[in-house]
C-alpha cells in the first residue's frame, strides 16, 4: 500500500528508534531523582532541551516537553491565559486552527472569554489588516497556526508576530505541521508560545514540546506539579524525548534538500490530478507547504473517496473527522467560504521521505480509475 498520510503521522526513523531503545536501557532513571542514575537522565534531558532551542532559536529555559501537539497547545494557551487574565478576556484566532485549539476556545467562550475569529481569503490566509483591526484594549492573546494541516496554507507568521509584539499581545503559534519542514525562528518571528510534535517528523508517538517565552508569566494547571518546572505532571519520558530530538535533528539537517524534492512531487501530483477529465479542485495556495495537497472531487464525499483510495491501495485522509459513515464538513473549507457539501468533499494527500515519483504515477492512475468509475460520462 502507498502511504500518503504523513500529515497525520509518520513512521519512526531508524535513528530515532535506536536512540529511544538505547536511552530506555541506559538512561532509565527518573530525571527528578537526586541519585546519580537520575542525574544521568536529567543531563540527557537538558541536552535535548538545548538542542531543540538551538534548532528553533528560542531560549532553552522556555521549552517544556509534553505528550504531543494537542497537549502543548492546550497547556500553553491555558497557562498563559490564566496568568494574564488581569489584562483582559479577548482572544483572536481563526476557524482554520487545529481541533485542540478550536475546542479549547469553545470551552473558554462558555467561561466568559470573548473569541474573535479572523476571516481568511480563498486560500486560507489571514489578513494583517483584519488582525490589526481586531485588536482591542482587552486583547490578551492571539493564536494562529503556522501551516494548515488540511490544505497546507502558510500564514505570514513573521509579520503577524511583529505586529502583535508592537501591540503587546501574546502570540501563540501551532507549528506542528511546519516543524521540520520549513525554518522556524522563534526570536525573529516574535513568537511567544509555540507547539511542536514528535510523530510528525519520524519520532516516537506520545512526545512533543511547548515553548513559552521565559519573560512571560504562566500559571501551572495542576498545583504542586514537580516535573517540567510545574508545566505538566507525570514522570518525564526521557527516552521518547531523546528519540524526538534525534528525529528532529535528522530532518533539520536535510530540510532544504527534502523541501525541494517534495515540491517536485507535489507539482507532479497536482498536474496529473488536474489533467484528469473530472471536476477536481485543488484547495489552498500554490505557494503553500508542498508536503500537503488538499483537493475536492465535485459531487464525491471525501470519506467515500478515501475508502475507494484504500481499495486501490492508497492510504489518504478525508481531511476531517469521520464518524461511522457520517463525515463532518472540513472547518478549513467552511472558513474558505465553501458550502457544507463542498466542505465534505475534502481529500488530503500528504507526502514524506518515503514518497517516490513512482508513488505519484501509481496514485494518479488510481485516481483516474476512481473518477472513471464514479463519473460514467467520462468512460472511454
Secondary structure, 3 states (H helix, E strand, C coil): CEECECCCCCCCCHHHHHHHHHHHHHCCCCCCCCCHHHHHHHHHHHHHHHHHHHHHCCCHHHEEEECCHHHHHHHHHHHHHHHCHHHCCEEEEECCCCHHHHHHHHHHHHCCCEEEEECECCCCCECHHHHHHHCCCCEEEEECCCECCCCCCECCHHHHHHHHHHHCCEEEEECCCCCCCCCCCCCCCCCCEEEEECCCCCCCCCCEEEEECCCCCCCCCCCCCCHHHHCCCCCCCHHHHHHHHHHHHHHHHCHHHHHHHHHHHHHHHHHHHHCCCCCEEEECCCCCCCCEEEEEECCCCHHHHHHHHHHCCEECECCCCEECCEECCCHHHHHCCCCHHHHCCEEEEECCCCCCHHHHHHHHHHHHHHHHHHCHHHCC
